[in-house]
């Protein structure tokens, strides 16, 4: 059973990659180019008799009109972030030229209308801007004595630009919502499947352990009178134990994330700490290790001790850098019912970045959160923070029996 999904960016077979144009790949540069191009078009192009376009000299454009063209063109650079304001700026620049030969900002307004539909919320000012643009087209046509068909066509183009932008926005939002719903559904299915597997794990292991308990009890009762029967019962106990371990490994392998499925060997414990310390020393840390734990500990407690020390040393190496002096101390509490893990560093390594000021990124990183969670699951606690003289201190208290919180 595979409970993991393929990466979002993975290509399957020969499915083509979706085309991404310049306005998607380089939005700022594309918008700047568009603004310059429309400014130049409004400045140098004008309507000519016979529905043709003529080129005029920049000296033929009055300076006030040139300023209006420049303001309208420059406003388009912000058409994604402030689309409604850009529309009103372009309309304000277009209005004084309506009915004249300098009324050439229609293309700029069309792009602004599209941007309102594509990037703006459906606000009152956005809708009023669309109405104002249609009124400006109508007024320009009436002043120039155009046919109503031409005026209606201009209004259709203006409203169509806004409508196309709005439809693209709604389609993008629906696609995002669909992806969100699909991701939520996938998470729900995975959660349900994991819950189902957890129930199977409980049922299978409980059944096998019950069989082992019954067989062991039978072996104890007949051990004196029937050694052969007791031997057969203990053989059945051994077989049931092996089956339980095999099924447990299989189900845990399914539950474990893909990145962690390799290596189902024994989990590390206290005996592995010296090797961990040696590895960290080879990485450059100046580590001293004091192990004051004498009595054996439950496996879950030893695993938590190892993981906490491992993560703490990793944090020192990452935040303070090599040559940082670090002390790791393990000791029983005074009452003997728990143990203390203490990791101290002076924060003076080669890569130190003012640990006392940043306090290990505000003590909000995943490392400290994960260590604290391990301690809480055993019924213990974990504190971490900067030391008064510089450096960092991490102290964890764990109950020896590892009672759940």
N, C-alpha and C positions, 0 to 999 in steps of 0.2 A: 504494500500500500504506500503510495507516494502522496504525502500531505503537503508537499512544497510545490510552488508554481515557478514557471519559467520567468526569468528577468523580463521586465517590461520592454527593454530595448533589444531583446533577442529576435533574430530573423528566422523564420520558419520556412524551409524550402527556398523557393524563388519568389516569395512575396515581395513586390517592389517597395522600396522606401518611399514614403509620401513626399511629394515635391514640396520644397520650402523655398519660396521666392525671396527676393532681396528685402521686401518689407517685413518678412518673418525673421530672416537671418541677421539682417543689419537694420533694425527699425530706425535708430537715430540717424544713421547716414542716409537711408532711403528717404526719410521725411525731410531732411535738409535738402537733398537733391530735388525732391518734388517741389518744395517751397521755392527754390531758386528758379526751377524751370517754369513754374506758373507765374512768378514775378516777371521773368523775361518775356513770357508770352503776352501777359497783360500790357507790358510796356511797349513792345515792338510790333504787335499784331493788332490790326483793326479791321472792321468790316468794310467791304468795298461793294460798289454796285454789282448787281447780278449774283448776290449770295457768294461772293468771293472774299478772300482774305488778302489784305495788303500789308506790306511791311512799312513802318514809319520810323523816322529817326528819333533818337532819344531827345534831341533838341526840340522836337515838335510837341513834347509832353510838358505841360507847365509844371514847375517845381512842386506846387501843392498837390497836384494829382500824382506826381511821382512819389511823394511821401506817403500818400494813401496806398499806392500800389505796394510800396516797400513794407508798410505796416501789415497789410493783409497777407502778403507772402511770408513775412517773418512769423506771423501768428500761426501759420500751418505747422511750424516745427513742434508746437505743443498740442497738436490736434489729438493725440492719444491721451494725454494727462488732463487737459482742460478743454474737452471738445465743445462744450456749450459756450464757454467764454470765447473760444476761437471763432465759433459761428457768429456771435454777436459782433466781434471785432471786424470780421470780413463784411458783414452786412453794413456796419457803420462806415467802413471805407468805401463800400459800393454805392451807398445811398446818394452822396453828393454828385456822382457821375451819371446817375440814371438819366436817360434821354439824350445823352451827348455822345460824341464819337469816342469818348474815353470810358464808356461803360463796358469795359472788357474784363471785369472781375467775376464774370459768371462762372468760369471754370474753377476759380478759387472757392466760390460759394458752394459749388457742387461737391467738391472734396470735403469742405467743412460739414455739409449736410450728411454725407456718408459717414464721416467720423463721429457725428452726434449719434447716428443710428448704431454704429459699430461699437463705440467705446463708452457711451454715456448711459446712465440710468434713465428710465422713462420719467423724467421730471417735468414739471410745468414749464420751466424756462426752456427746456429743450423743445417741447411741442410748440411753444410760442415762437421760437426761432424758426421752426419749419414754416409756420404760418406767415411770419414776416418775410421769409425768402420768397414764398409764393406771391405775396403782395408786391414785393419789389419787382419780380418778373412781370407781373401784370401791369404795374405802373410804367415800367420801361417800355413795354410793348405798346401801351396806349399813347405815350408821349411820342413814340416813333411811328405811330399810325400803322402798326402791324395788323395783319388779319387775326381774327380770333383763333383761327386754327393754329397759327404760329405761337400765339400766346399760350394756348392750352398745351401745345407740345412742350414749350419751355417749362410750364408748371409740372407737366408729367415727368420731364427729365429731373427736375429738382426733387419732387416728391419720391421719384423712383430711386434716386441716389440714397435718400434717407431710408427708404423701405429695404433696399438691398443690405445696407449696413445693419439695420435692425434684425433682419432675418438671419444674417450671419452670426450676430450676437446671440440670438435665441438658440441657434443650432449649436454654437459652442457651449452655451450653458447647459443645454440638454445632454450633450456628449459628456461634459464634466460630471453632471448628475448621474448619468448612466454608469460612468466609470466608478463613481463613488458607491453606487448601489451594488455594482458587481463585486467591488472589493469587500464591501460589508457582507454580502452574501457568501463570498468565499471564506471570509473570516468566520462567519457563523457556521458554515459547513465543517470547517476544520475544527472549530471548538466542539461541535456536536460529535464529530468523529473521535476526537481525543477523549471526550467524556465517555463515549461508548467503549473505547479501548481501555480506559481506566476501570470501568466496571468489569470488563473481561479480565483485566489484570487482578482485580480483587477476587473475582469468582475463581479463577484458575489457581491462584496461589493459595487462597483459603481452602480450596478443595484438596490440593496436594498436601498442605500442612496438616489438615485434619486427618488425612490418611496416614501421614507420618506419625502423628500423635497416637492414633489408634494402634498402629503396628508396634510402636515403641512400648505402649502400655501392655500389649499382649506379650511381647518379648520379655518384659520384666516379670509378668505373672508366671510364665512357664519356664523361665531361665533355670530354676533349680531342678524341676522335674523333667523337662524336655529340652535339653540343650540344642538339639537339632532343630526343633520348632522355633526356639528363640533365634537361632542363626538365620533361619528362613525369614522370620519376621523382620530382623534387622536388615537383611538383604532387600526386602521390600521397602523398608524405610529409605535405604540408600538410593534405590531406583526412583522412588517417588521424589526424593530430594533433587536428584539429577534432572528429572523431568521438570520440576518446578523452576529450577535455575535456568534451564534452556528456554522455557516459555517466558520467564521473566526477562531474560536478555532479549528475546525476540520482541516482546511488546514494548520494552523500554527503547529498543532500537527504532521502533516505529514512532514513538513519541518524541524522541530526541530530534532536534533540528538537524538538517542535512549536514551542516558544517561540523556537527559534533558526533556524527555516526561512526566515525572511524575510531578504532581502538577501544574495545569494550573490556580492557584489562582492569586490574585492580586500581582503585582510586588511591591517590597519594595520601600520606599521613605524616606523623611526626618523624619517622625514620627517613623521610625524603627531604626534610628541611635542610640538613647540612649540604646536600647536593644542590638544592635551590640557592642557598647562600653562596656556594662556590660559583655557580653560574652568574650570579649577580656581581660577584667580585670580578670575574673575568670581563664583565661589561663595563667595569670602571668604578663601581661603588666601593667605598671603604666601609665594610660591614663587619660589625662584631656581633656574635650570636651567643646568647646565654640561655641554655635550656634547663629550666628548673623543674621540669615535669618528670616525676619519678614513676608514679603509678600508671598503669595502662588506662587508656581512654576508650570510650565507645568509638566505633568507626566513623559515625557521622560527625562527632566532635572533632576527631583528628582531621577529617577532611575540611571542616570549616576553619580550623586553625591554619592548615596549610594554605587554603585559598585566601584567607585574610592577610597572612604574611606575604604571600606572593603578590597580591594586588597592592599592598602597601609599599613594597619594595619597587614595584613597577612605577607607582606614582612618584616615588622619590627620584628614580632615574629619569622620568619624563619631565618633571617640573624643576628639579634642582640640578640635574646633569651629573656627569662623572665626577669622581673625586669628592663627592659629598660623604661626610662621615655619618654613618647610620648605625643605630643600635637596635637590636631585636632582642627582647627579653620575654621569656615564658616562665610563669611561676604560678604555683597554687595560691589560692586565697588563704587568709589566716584561718578560716574555719575549715578549710580543706574540702569544701563542697563545690568549688568552682576553680577556674583558672583565669589568669590575666595575660593578655597579649599587649605588649607595649613596643611601639616602633617610633623612634625619635631620630630626627636628622637636624643638622646645623644649617642647612640651606645655603651652603657656601661652595657649591660645585661650580664647574666650568660653565655650565649653561644656566646658572641661577638667574631667575627673572623676578626678583623681589617677591619671594614667596610669602613673606609676612604681610605684604600689602595686598596681594591678590588672594591670599588665603586659599590656595589651591583652587582658583577659579570659583571662589565663593562657596566652597564646600558643596557645590551642587552637581559635581560630575557624576557620571555613572559608576565610577570606581568606588567612591565612598558610599553611595546609595546601595550598591550591591553588597559591600561588606557589612553595612548596617543591617541589611535585610537578612543576611546569613546569621548574624548574631541574634536578631529578634526571633527568627524561626526556632532557635534553640532555647529561647527564654532568656537571653542575655541582653547586652547593650553595647553600644560602640560610640565613642566620642572622638572627634577630630578637630584640630584647630591649630593656629599658629602659637609658637612658644614665645614667651616674653622677650627672651634674648635673641630671637631670630630662629628660623627653622620651623619645623612642624612636628606635632605630636599626635599619635593615634593610639588610643587605648580601648581595648575590647575586653569585656567580662563575659565569660561563658560558664554556664553550669556544667559540672562534670558529667551529670547524667543526661544532659541535653533535652530537658523537658521542653515541650512545645509551648510557645507563647500563648 
